[in-house]
Amino acid sequence: MDAGGPSPKRRRPASPGVEEDGGCADYISALPDAVLGDIISLLPTKEGARTRILASRWRDLWLSAPLNLDCRELTAGRNEVRSDVVSRILSSHRGPGRRLYINTCIHWIPADTVEACLRSAALDNIEELDFINHLLEKPQRALILRFSPTLRVANIGGCNLSDVNFHELHLHFPLLKLLGLVNVMISESSLHSLIAGCPALECLLIDMCSGFRRIQINSPTIRCMAVREYGIPIESLLLEQIVIEKAPCLVRLLFERGSILQVTVLAAPKLETLGFISDKCRSGELSRLMIGSTVIQGLRVDNLITVVQTVKILALDMHNLSLDTVIELMRCFPCLEKLYIQSFQSRPGNLWRRKHRNLLRCFDMSLKTLVLQLYRGKKSQINFLTFFVLNAKVLESVTLGITTRNNNEKFLAEQRRKLELENRVSRDAQFHFITGTCVRSSYDIKHIGDLDLTDPFTHM
């Protein structure tokens, strides 16, 4: 080449795992091992193991990636976990532990395999534990507690802990943010000691548990809490009271419809989401909700000294759809933006044009979203809805749950006419008719991870 000619372009060396000529660039393989390991740990156990066949670059990554061991995926038949596969994974894995899932209520796992998992060095320092075991033995309990310094998520279920004194154990879970107790029998003092031992706790799920009659929360960090009561006929084990003594970060408080006799909120200045408030009875007695000085018995506001300004999302379980009741609750929660209603009956009524004429002159609704389950086009339902169609100025969305039988153009066109949608005061409001469930109930909350939702009642 002439000395005075143009200098040749220097080719940049290819990154590891990136093809140069003729192939598609594999930018993922070019990522550092630590990043690829985190990606693999987020995959299901089988899929994570299968990454070894992608390329030579990936061959040893799974063995050193944080281990996600989900025993549901390692079954030989329909309900039996393959102990040999579990043993091979534990013995060959060189990386740190990330997550362990064991559910002996669904999949049969030998007790020695369960203990082998809990003892294995491959699961040292795990961050997430899903452990559902109705045959939880004392040695297994002690092994679980060895994870307490590193756990961030724990979902424990199907076991009897009534003979464990958590107060004497002085348990401490410094990093635990999500705690779920599902179908667990535990004493009241042990439950409170367990909660107190989680200084970073943000989400708490107590689902179908027993052995206590009162839950008291005094936590500077908790953001979400859901409680579903057991409902067994042993009166001494039925939950009667939830007391939120001091929870400055609590945003969402969810509880079972009408099953808990009293819910008292003394200090929760950021509470935005609340439900289900219900007019159902337990043993002939209506549930009672107290927020500060405000008292709601069933769905009736008994004492409204001060309104609750913070609540923006509310879910109701009404035996009979009542506009008067809803208006009363909206006056109690004047900043309400989303309203979810589950109502099984609609008695004649809900007339409002004359009755609430004076109210409309001074009542400024902030409602943006309205969801009504089991809409059948009855007159009382139409009266109820037209109140919002013709008066809710900032309304954005109305969703009505209908039956499959009514999902036809004739029915829908007739409802649009009867609801006077052409005359809606909010011209941007959208109306949706959907089949199936449109209000997410507490029965849909099956895992502690389900709590960390912006709106826990929406099905969409």
VORORO-555515 format. One line per 10 residues: their letters; for each residue x, y negated, z negated of C-alpha. Coordinates in steps of 0.001 Angstrom, whole numbers, plus 500000, padded with zeros to 6 digits. Layout:
N
a = X:Y:Z; ...
END
This chain:
460
mdaggpspkr = 500000:500000:500000; 501334:496515:500874; 502601:494572:497921; 500501:491606:498962; 497286:493617:499401; 494407:493718:496962; 495064:495693:493804; 493061:498900:493453; 490043:498841:491121; 490782:500629:487901
rrpaspgvee = 488192:503279:487043; 486898:503121:483488; 487302:506467:481734; 483981:508230:481211; 482632:508533:477742; 482379:512062:476378; 479256:513781:477643; 478619:511215:480433; 478791:512544:483982; 480536:510390:486547
dggcadyisa = 479852:511223:490198; 476669:512712:491509; 474998:513446:488181; 472637:511653:485873; 474365:509847:483071; 473840:511583:479716; 473997:508586:477418; 472533:510485:474462; 475468:512898:474345; 477802:509930:474254
lpdavlgdii = 476443:508866:470856; 478560:509524:467761; 478147:512886:466022; 476563:511289:462970; 473809:509684:465063; 473129:512888:467005; 472992:514779:463717; 470310:512427:462406; 468313:512909:465606; 468542:516693:465315
sllptkegar = 467450:516597:461661; 464210:514905:462698; 463306:517773:465025; 461366:520886:463931; 463704:523622:462689; 463450:525780:465828; 463869:522840:468191; 466864:521619:466230; 468542:525024:466554; 467802:525139:470287
trilasrwrd = 469821:521960:470900; 472899:524219:470774; 472174:525464:474309; 471974:521984:475863; 475695:521639:476521; 479057:522417:474966; 478957:518953:473412; 475914:520008:471356; 477035:523520:470435; 478195:522824:466888
lwlsaplnld = 476147:519726:466126; 473163:521543:464606; 475422:523421:462187; 476787:520161:460824; 473621:518015:461100; 471462:517368:458018; 469406:520545:457614; 465626:520405:458086; 464478:523847:456924; 460760:524350:457560
creltagrne = 459835:527937:456707; 456507:527648:458554; 458412:527949:461805; 460366:531039:460813; 457601:533641:460704; 457788:537186:462019; 454066:537724:462211; 451210:535483:461442; 451862:534853:457744; 455253:536322:456833
vrsdvvsril = 458461:534309:456790; 461539:536092:458131; 463907:536211:455183; 466814:537337:457386; 466521:534238:459573; 466367:531975:456521; 469486:533667:455100; 471438:533281:458355; 470578:529588:458563; 471614:528948:454974
sshrgpgrrl = 474876:530885:455279; 475982:529350:458581; 474963:525734:458040; 477843:523438:457128; 476028:520106:457022; 474174:518420:454180; 470558:519222:453321; 467758:516885:454356; 464376:518622:453944; 462923:521890:452672
yintcihwip = 459349:523051:453328; 457993:526164:451577; 454307:527041:451246; 453722:530474:449741; 449964:529860:449690; 449907:530165:453488; 453052:532143:454359; 454289:535075:452329; 457883:534576:451214; 459690:536962:448834
adtveaclrs = 460552:535367:445490; 464260:536099:445978; 464200:534233:449318; 462561:531248:447665; 465232:531237:444955; 467975:531643:447564; 466719:528491:449288; 466632:526535:446046; 470145:527696:445063; 471799:527312:448463
aaldnieeld = 474609:524803:448810; 473263:524086:452303; 470379:522248:450619; 472439:520280:448150; 471392:516647:447974; 468154:517143:449952; 466001:514058:450327; 462594:515621:451093; 460922:518559:449370; 457562:520120:450290
finhllekpq = 457068:522943:447824; 453641:524603:447587; 453895:527733:445458; 451096:529182:443345; 453572:531658:441797; 456080:529045:440658; 458261:530729:438042; 460395:529088:435347; 463735:529757:437105; 462380:528099:440252
ralilrfspt = 461260:525047:438264; 464770:524563:436915; 466248:524926:440401; 463880:522290:441804; 464978:519826:439156; 468562:519977:440439; 467385:517923:443427; 466138:515054:441237; 469130:512703:441818; 468689:512643:445622
lrvaniggcn = 464981:513233:446331; 463165:510461:448169; 459995:512402:449067; 458443:515180:446974; 455182:517018:447626; 454533:519666:444956; 451435:521844:444919; 449572:524995:444063; 451194:525537:440686; 450521:525457:436958
lsdvnfhelh = 452798:523087:435037; 450595:522802:431968; 453226:524516:429801; 456003:522127:430846; 456748:519189:428556; 458077:516566:430958; 458559:514084:428125; 461143:516330:426425; 462919:517016:429710; 463665:513279:430187
lhfpllkllg = 463298:513647:433944; 464674:510926:436157; 464157:510628:439915; 466063:507421:440702; 465453:507426:444474; 461992:509010:444715; 459615:506790:446698; 456830:509194:447710; 455333:511651:445205; 452458:514009:445980
lvnvmisess = 450838:516414:443514; 448366:518759:445201; 446297:521293:443249; 448625:521096:440265; 447638:521714:436656; 449574:519322:434429; 448969:517711:431054; 448210:514011:430760; 451385:513208:428822; 453546:515131:431296
lhsliagcpa = 451914:513356:434250; 452643:509937:432769; 456217:510962:431867; 456758:512154:435439; 455499:508878:436910; 457569:506858:434445; 460661:508805:435532; 460324:507482:439092; 461533:503833:438931; 461481:503435:442740
lecllidmcs = 458057:505044:443326; 456036:503419:446141; 453355:505977:447085; 451508:508340:444719; 449028:511051:445761; 447148:513029:443105; 444956:515488:444984; 442694:518082:443370; 444814:518206:440218; 443599:519040:436727
gfrriqinsp = 444574:519107:433060; 444123:515392:432358; 441229:512986:431954; 443020:509680:432434; 445629:508257:434795; 447382:505095:433696; 449672:503199:436049; 452260:500700:434924; 454735:500433:437777; 456617:497468:439265
tircmavrey = 457151:499245:442607; 454060:501306:443502; 452350:500130:446727; 449861:502906:447555; 447882:505267:445366; 445238:507866:446187; 443357:510118:443777; 440982:512922:444648; 439345:514625:441688; 439307:518405:441233
gipiesllle = 435567:518895:440726; 435791:522179:438811; 433102:522858:436196; 435476:522697:433201; 434523:519391:431622; 437700:519010:429585; 439784:519060:432760; 437779:516551:434795; 439374:513206:435548; 437283:510391:434112
qiviekapcl = 439349:507234:434256; 441995:505479:436326; 443618:502432:434752; 445888:500176:436795; 447476:498340:433892; 450197:496496:435745; 451064:497053:439400; 452368:493832:440984; 453094:495508:444352; 449953:497679:444659
vrllfergsi = 448330:497113:448064; 446160:500230:448582; 444011:502014:445998; 442010:505001:447260; 439818:507309:445198; 437198:509993:445713; 433618:508937:446338; 431704:508724:443063; 433696:511458:441329; 435663:509287:438889
lqvtvlaapk = 433572:507628:436211; 435646:504492:435756; 438365:502706:437715; 439863:499709:435932; 442264:497308:437626; 443763:494930:435076; 446625:493481:437107; 447163:494138:440820; 447574:490708:442430; 448334:492086:445926
letlgfisdk = 445505:494636:446182; 444209:494535:449780; 442668:497953:450476; 440023:499579:448287; 437727:502579:448607; 435609:504537:448486; 433149:502617:446340; 430083:504812:446029; 426569:504966:444607; 426871:508702:444003
crsgelsrlm = 426434:509976:440462; 428454:512412:438407; 426470:514095:435624; 423749:511491:436152; 426139:508573:435656; 427232:506011:438250; 430934:505272:438640; 432148:501921:437350; 434767:499710:439003; 436329:496828:437089
igstviqglr = 438720:494409:438766; 439705:491739:436274; 436403:490366:434974; 434398:491636:437970; 432250:494713:437285; 430679:496918:439979; 428389:499730:438811; 427966:502167:441673; 427536:499654:444509; 425792:496996:442444
vdnlitvvqt = 427780:493957:441333; 426873:493667:437641; 429194:490895:436597; 430702:488405:439036; 432560:485798:437002; 435446:485478:439449; 435618:486731:443041; 438374:489049:444237; 440228:487091:446901; 442902:489644:447809
vkilaldmhn = 440819:492581:449109; 440679:492624:452918; 439786:496271:453654; 436865:497983:451912; 435263:501425:452342; 431756:502216:451085; 429892:505468:450632; 426190:504550:450587; 423327:506973:450175; 420996:504452:451851
lsldtvielm = 422257:501724:454142; 421491:498443:452380; 422232:494997:453777; 421495:493326:450432; 424121:495496:448743; 426723:494808:451427; 426107:491052:451281; 426516:491148:447512; 429831:492978:447890; 431038:490549:450547
rcfpclekly = 430359:487707:448127; 432452:489607:445589; 435234:490074:448191; 434996:486822:450205; 438176:487448:452238; 437010:490838:453516; 438157:491490:457104; 437450:495209:457607; 434413:497100:456349; 433926:500866:456678
iqsfqsrpgn = 430568:502395:455785; 429586:506036:455448; 425795:506192:455056; 423657:509296:455331; 420168:507763:455229; 418454:504604:456385; 415233:503640:454698; 412928:501087:456307; 414091:497575:455578; 417223:495436:455909
lwrrkhrnll = 415155:492465:457111; 417208:489326:456725; 416115:486427:458963; 413916:484815:456302; 415327:486436:453181; 418919:485294:453732; 418189:482071:455596; 419581:479861:452821; 422575:482125:452282; 423693:481789:455901
rcfdmslktl = 423984:478033:455567; 426737:478313:452961; 428175:481812:453424; 431211:481939:455718; 431999:485521:456707; 435621:486452:457390; 434674:489932:458666; 436550:491015:461798; 435987:494789:461910; 432860:496779:461079
vlqlyrgkks = 432670:500587:461307; 429455:502511:460624; 429339:506284:460548; 426182:508238:461556; 424439:505595:463656; 421147:506921:465039; 419505:503753:466325; 416949:503548:463509; 415186:500245:462906; 416851:499635:459534
qinfltffvl = 420283:500272:461082; 419499:497856:463909; 418368:495209:461403; 421557:495749:459416; 423837:495395:462432; 422096:492414:464042; 422873:490428:460891; 426553:490697:461807; 426046:490473:465562; 424265:487139:465244
nakvlesvtl = 426141:485652:462249; 429717:486967:461992; 431611:484251:463843; 435065:485839:463798; 433911:489401:464457; 436290:491286:466767; 435187:494910:466742; 432145:497021:465838; 432443:500813:466004; 429393:503040:465655
gittrnnnek = 429681:506780:465179; 426969:508600:467141; 426029:512224:467749; 426967:514050:470935; 423258:514293:471728; 422954:510478:471801; 426041:509994:473919; 424190:509160:477128; 423715:505978:479119; 420002:505689:478379
flaeqrrkle = 420508:505684:474600; 423527:503378:474761; 421815:500851:477023; 418783:500798:474756; 420968:500196:471679; 422863:497361:473347; 419549:495683:474065; 418095:496237:470584; 421283:495023:468915; 421079:491792:470955
lenrvsrdaq = 424693:492069:472033; 424175:489468:474748; 423437:486934:471995; 426411:487798:469771; 427844:484767:468044; 431412:486010:468504; 431794:486217:472265; 435072:488168:471981; 433571:490924:469837; 433862:494436:471280
fhfitgtcvr = 431288:497170:470576; 432193:500850:470707; 430004:503944:470454; 432051:507057:469687; 431148:510655:468949; 432523:512427:465922; 434060:510873:462848; 435003:507219:462891; 435555:506692:459161; 438557:508510:457739
ssydikhigd = 437640:510038:454383; 439821:511038:451443; 439610:514636:452687; 441794:513604:455634; 444621:512638:453289; 446459:515944:453112; 450030:514813:452507; 451812:512017:450711; 452979:510717:454114; 449355:509987:455053
ldltdpfthm = 449230:507249:452422; 451779:505017:454063; 449316:503638:456602; 448312:500036:457137; 444653:501048:457346; 443953:504474:455800; 440252:504528:456783; 440525:504207:460536; 440353:507300:462748; 441509:505435:465830
END
